[in-house]
């Protein structure tokens, strides 16, 4: 499979978003959480809490504005979050006792990170975005694979072979020689295997690819169609549609409900068409000429009482014998 730069970029984004094991250390980094708080491994929860508050008075940014204080206070907070929660502390003690079980210790750490409460909890938004990024990566890779496989399959069909011969002949004619891909051997002798010209063959494929893309038979992979991009572009498209629609509805309400203006001829025709489309699936409206439509639009048939009156008149005149009366 051929990987382009957007594919590699998406893969890197997935790695950074979904696979934090690649970019983040676990527990208290290279420090011992007990040493950071100044307590021993048998310290009680109350002793851990007291040690944290005592050390935080020294390193809290409000008390100590130095750059060193920021780092030390961050270490204190992280160590306290780990040792103050029973399950997390149990996992940490196990990691200290069994440092050789790297994968198991890392799995326990991320179990706490994703499912336990506290600073290591990951919000549902981050998980959702991570899944969208991962799906987008596979979606784009699938588009690239389909793009190349569909083109290769078309080249093997009779239509594809015919098109390639035609393009090669046109290129040979324009260049003033008979050489190329599948157009003879270039020496005028028949019965020999045609000479293969890689450059011409590549040019023929490029032209065939261009024609297929222009005709819509071959879709070019683009990041604009992946889920991650659509997640951010769809709202703009919705707004682009919703704003004019809302403005039109507001204008309609203001003109005809607030100011009580008479309907314009175009709006009358629209209301009449909407009303009469309920008769026989729109056959009543479709069977009218322009003059009859304009005449009916002056009857205000969108008002139920006026519609019933108009319907009775047309039935008496024999023009609507096959029309079905419907309730409004």
C-alpha positions as CSV (number, residue, x, y, z in Angstrom):
1,X,0.0,0.0,0.0
2,X,1.3,3.5,-0.9
3,X,1.3,5.9,2.0
4,X,1.1,9.6,1.3
5,X,2.1,12.5,3.6
6,X,-1.5,13.0,4.9
7,X,-1.7,9.3,5.8
8,X,1.5,9.5,7.8
9,X,0.3,12.7,9.5
10,X,-3.0,11.0,10.5
11,X,-1.1,8.0,11.8
12,X,1.1,10.2,13.9
13,X,-2.0,12.1,15.3
14,X,-3.6,8.8,16.2
15,X,-0.4,7.7,18.0
16,X,-0.3,10.9,20.0
17,X,-4.0,10.9,20.8
18,X,-4.9,7.3,21.3
19,X,-1.6,5.7,22.4
20,X,-0.4,7.8,25.3
21,X,2.0,5.0,26.2
22,X,4.2,6.3,23.4
23,X,4.5,9.8,24.9
24,X,3.8,9.7,28.6
25,X,5.6,8.1,31.5
26,X,3.7,6.4,34.3
27,X,3.3,6.9,38.0
28,X,5.9,9.4,39.4
29,X,8.3,9.1,36.5
30,X,11.7,8.1,37.8
31,X,11.0,9.2,41.3
32,X,9.5,7.1,44.1
33,X,6.1,8.5,45.1
34,X,6.8,7.7,48.8
35,X,10.1,9.6,48.6
36,X,8.5,12.6,47.0
37,X,6.1,12.9,49.9
38,X,8.7,12.0,52.5
39,X,6.8,9.0,53.9
40,X,7.6,5.3,54.0
41,X,5.7,2.5,52.3
42,X,3.7,1.6,55.4
43,X,2.4,5.2,56.0
44,X,-1.3,5.4,56.7
45,X,-3.7,7.5,54.6
46,X,-3.7,10.2,57.3
47,X,0.1,10.3,57.3
48,X,0.2,10.6,53.6
49,X,-2.3,13.5,53.7
50,X,-0.3,15.3,56.4
51,X,2.9,14.9,54.5
52,X,1.3,16.3,51.4
53,X,-0.1,19.4,53.1
54,X,3.2,20.0,54.9
55,X,5.2,19.9,51.7
56,X,2.7,21.9,49.7
57,X,3.1,24.8,52.0
58,X,6.7,25.0,50.9
59,X,6.2,24.4,47.2
60,X,2.8,25.9,46.4
61,X,3.0,28.5,43.6
62,X,1.1,31.0,45.8
63,X,3.8,30.6,48.5
64,X,6.8,30.1,46.2
65,X,6.6,31.7,42.8
66,X,9.9,30.2,41.6
67,X,10.1,27.9,38.5
68,X,11.5,25.1,40.7
69,X,8.4,25.3,42.9
70,X,6.1,24.6,40.0
71,X,7.9,21.4,39.2
72,X,8.1,20.3,42.8
73,X,4.5,21.0,43.5
74,X,3.5,19.1,40.4
75,X,5.4,16.1,41.7
76,X,3.8,16.4,45.1
77,X,0.3,16.5,43.6
78,X,0.9,13.5,41.4
79,X,2.4,11.5,44.2
80,X,-0.5,12.4,46.5
81,X,-3.1,11.4,43.8
82,X,-1.5,8.0,43.5
83,X,-1.0,7.3,47.2
84,X,-4.3,8.8,48.4
85,X,-6.5,6.4,46.5
86,X,-6.5,2.8,47.8
87,X,-6.7,0.9,44.5
88,X,-4.2,3.2,42.8
89,X,-1.8,2.8,45.7
90,X,-2.2,-1.0,45.6
91,X,-1.3,-1.0,41.9
92,X,1.7,1.2,42.6
93,X,2.9,-1.0,45.4
94,X,2.6,-4.0,43.1
95,X,4.7,-2.2,40.4
96,X,7.4,-1.4,43.0
97,X,7.5,-5.1,44.1
98,X,7.4,-6.5,40.6
99,X,9.3,-4.1,38.3
100,X,10.0,-6.9,35.8
101,X,6.3,-7.1,34.9
102,X,6.4,-4.0,32.7
103,X,3.4,-4.6,30.5
104,X,1.1,-5.6,33.5
105,X,2.2,-2.5,35.5
106,X,1.6,-0.3,32.6
107,X,-1.9,-1.8,32.0
108,X,-2.8,-1.2,35.6
109,X,-1.7,2.3,35.4
110,X,-3.8,3.1,32.3
111,X,-6.7,1.2,33.8
112,X,-6.7,3.8,36.6
113,X,-6.1,6.6,34.2
114,X,-9.1,5.8,32.1
115,X,-11.6,4.5,34.6
116,X,-10.7,5.8,38.1
117,X,-11.6,9.2,39.4
118,X,-9.0,11.9,40.1
119,X,-6.5,13.7,38.0
120,X,-5.8,10.7,35.8
121,X,-9.4,10.3,34.6
122,X,-9.8,10.9,30.9
123,X,-13.1,12.6,29.7
124,X,-15.5,11.0,27.3
125,X,-14.7,13.8,24.9
126,X,-11.0,12.8,24.6
127,X,-12.0,9.1,24.1
128,X,-14.5,10.1,21.4
129,X,-12.0,12.2,19.6
130,X,-9.4,9.5,19.8
131,X,-11.8,7.0,18.3
132,X,-12.7,9.5,15.5
133,X,-9.0,10.1,14.7
134,X,-8.3,6.4,14.6
135,X,-11.4,5.8,12.4
136,X,-10.3,8.7,10.1
137,X,-6.9,7.2,9.7
138,X,-8.2,3.8,8.6
139,X,-10.9,5.6,6.4
140,X,-8.2,7.5,4.6
141,X,-6.0,4.5,4.2
142,X,-8.9,2.6,2.8
143,X,-9.6,5.4,0.3
144,X,-6.0,5.3,-0.9
145,X,-6.1,1.5,-1.3
146,X,-9.4,1.7,-3.2
147,X,-8.1,4.4,-5.4
148,X,-5.1,2.4,-6.6
149,X,-6.9,-1.0,-6.7
150,X,-9.9,0.4,-8.7
151,X,-7.5,1.9,-11.2
152,X,-5.5,-1.3,-11.6
153,X,-8.6,-3.3,-12.0
154,X,-10.0,-1.0,-14.7
155,X,-6.7,-1.3,-16.6
156,X,-7.3,-5.1,-16.9
157,X,-10.8,-4.7,-18.3
158,X,-11.4,-4.7,-22.1
159,X,-12.6,-1.1,-21.9
160,X,-9.4,-0.1,-20.0
161,X,-7.2,-1.9,-22.5
162,X,-8.9,-0.2,-25.4
163,X,-8.6,3.2,-23.7
164,X,-4.9,2.7,-23.0
165,X,-4.3,1.7,-26.7
166,X,-6.2,4.8,-27.9
167,X,-4.3,7.1,-25.6
168,X,-1.0,5.5,-26.5
169,X,-1.8,5.9,-30.3
170,X,-2.7,9.6,-29.8
171,X,0.6,10.2,-27.9
172,X,2.6,8.4,-30.6
173,X,0.9,10.4,-33.3
174,X,1.5,13.7,-31.5
175,X,5.2,12.8,-31.0
176,X,5.6,11.8,-34.6
177,X,6.8,8.2,-34.0
178,X,5.2,4.8,-33.6
179,X,7.0,3.8,-30.4
180,X,5.3,3.5,-27.0
181,X,3.3,1.1,-24.9
182,X,1.7,-1.6,-27.1
183,X,2.1,0.3,-30.4
184,X,4.7,-1.7,-32.2
185,X,8.3,-2.4,-31.7
186,X,9.6,0.9,-33.2
187,X,11.5,-0.8,-36.1
188,X,8.6,-1.5,-38.5
189,X,9.0,-5.3,-38.3
190,X,5.9,-7.3,-37.5
191,X,5.7,-10.4,-35.4
192,X,8.1,-9.3,-32.7
193,X,7.2,-8.5,-29.1
194,X,6.4,-4.7,-28.8
195,X,9.1,-2.7,-27.1
196,X,8.2,-1.6,-23.6
197,X,8.8,2.1,-22.9
198,X,8.3,2.8,-19.1
199,X,8.1,6.6,-19.6
200,X,5.3,6.3,-22.2
201,X,3.5,3.6,-20.2
202,X,3.6,5.9,-17.2
203,X,2.3,8.8,-19.3
204,X,-0.6,6.7,-20.6
205,X,-1.6,5.7,-17.1
206,X,-1.5,9.3,-16.0
207,X,-3.7,10.4,-18.8
208,X,-6.1,7.5,-18.3
209,X,-6.2,8.3,-14.6
210,X,-7.0,12.0,-15.4
211,X,-9.8,11.0,-17.7
212,X,-11.4,8.7,-15.1
213,X,-11.2,11.3,-12.4
214,X,-12.7,14.0,-14.7
215,X,-15.5,11.6,-15.5
216,X,-16.2,10.8,-11.9
217,X,-15.3,7.1,-12.3
218,X,-12.3,7.3,-10.0
219,X,-12.4,9.1,-6.6
220,X,-9.2,10.8,-5.5
221,X,-8.5,10.2,-1.8
222,X,-8.7,13.4,0.2
223,X,-8.6,14.2,3.9
224,X,-11.7,16.4,3.4
225,X,-13.9,13.3,3.3
226,X,-12.6,11.6,6.5
227,X,-14.7,11.6,9.7
228,X,-12.4,13.9,11.6
229,X,-12.6,16.7,9.1
230,X,-16.3,16.1,8.5
231,X,-16.9,16.4,12.3
232,X,-15.8,20.0,12.1
233,X,-17.0,20.9,8.6
234,X,-20.6,19.5,8.9
235,X,-21.6,22.1,11.5
236,X,-20.5,24.9,9.2
237,X,-22.5,23.3,6.4
238,X,-25.6,23.1,8.7
239,X,-25.2,26.7,9.7
240,X,-24.8,27.7,6.0
241,X,-28.1,26.1,5.3
242,X,-29.9,26.9,8.5
243,X,-29.2,30.7,8.6
244,X,-30.8,31.5,5.2
245,X,-33.7,29.2,6.0
246,X,-34.3,30.8,9.4
247,X,-34.0,34.3,7.8
248,X,-36.6,33.3,5.2
249,X,-39.0,32.0,7.9
250,X,-38.5,35.1,10.0
251,X,-39.1,37.4,7.1
252,X,-42.3,35.4,6.2
253,X,-43.5,35.7,9.8
254,X,-42.8,39.4,10.0
255,X,-44.4,40.3,6.7
256,X,-47.5,38.1,6.9
257,X,-48.1,37.5,10.6
258,X,-46.8,40.7,12.3
259,X,-47.4,43.4,9.6
260,X,-50.4,41.5,8.0
261,X,-49.2,42.3,4.5
262,X,-51.1,40.7,1.6
263,X,-49.3,37.7,0.0
264,X,-47.2,38.4,-3.0
265,X,-48.2,36.6,-6.3
266,X,-45.2,34.2,-6.0
267,X,-46.1,33.3,-2.4
268,X,-49.7,32.8,-3.4
269,X,-48.7,30.4,-6.1
270,X,-46.4,28.5,-3.6
271,X,-49.2,28.2,-1.0
272,X,-51.7,27.1,-3.7
273,X,-49.3,24.5,-5.0
274,X,-48.6,23.2,-1.5
275,X,-52.3,22.9,-0.9
276,X,-53.3,21.3,-4.2
277,X,-50.4,18.8,-4.1
278,X,-52.5,16.9,-1.5
279,X,-55.0,16.0,-4.2
280,X,-54.1,12.8,-6.1
281,X,-50.4,13.1,-5.4
282,X,-50.2,16.5,-7.1
283,X,-52.1,15.6,-10.2
284,X,-54.6,18.4,-9.7
285,X,-51.9,21.0,-9.7
286,X,-49.9,19.4,-12.6
287,X,-53.0,19.3,-14.8
288,X,-53.5,23.1,-14.6
289,X,-52.2,25.7,-17.0
290,X,-50.5,28.9,-15.9
291,X,-53.7,31.0,-16.3
292,X,-55.7,28.5,-14.2
293,X,-53.0,28.3,-11.5
294,X,-53.0,32.1,-11.2
295,X,-56.8,32.2,-11.0
296,X,-56.9,29.5,-8.3
297,X,-54.2,31.3,-6.3
298,X,-56.5,34.3,-5.9
299,X,-59.1,32.0,-4.1
300,X,-56.9,31.5,-1.0
301,X,-57.5,27.8,-1.2
302,X,-54.9,27.2,1.6
303,X,-57.7,28.3,4.0
304,X,-59.7,25.1,4.7
305,X,-63.1,26.8,4.1
306,X,-62.0,28.3,0.8
307,X,-60.5,25.0,-0.3
308,X,-63.8,23.1,0.4
309,X,-65.7,25.8,-1.5
310,X,-63.3,25.6,-4.5
311,X,-63.5,21.8,-4.5
312,X,-67.3,21.7,-4.6
313,X,-67.3,24.1,-7.5
314,X,-64.9,22.1,-9.5
315,X,-66.8,18.9,-8.8
316,X,-70.0,20.5,-9.9
317,X,-68.4,21.7,-13.1
318,X,-67.2,18.1,-13.8
319,X,-63.5,19.1,-13.6
320,X,-62.8,17.1,-10.5
321,X,-64.8,14.0,-10.7
322,X,-61.9,11.7,-10.1
323,X,-60.3,13.8,-7.4
324,X,-60.4,12.6,-3.8
325,X,-61.4,15.1,-1.1
326,X,-59.0,15.2,1.8
327,X,-59.3,16.7,5.2
328,X,-57.2,19.7,6.3
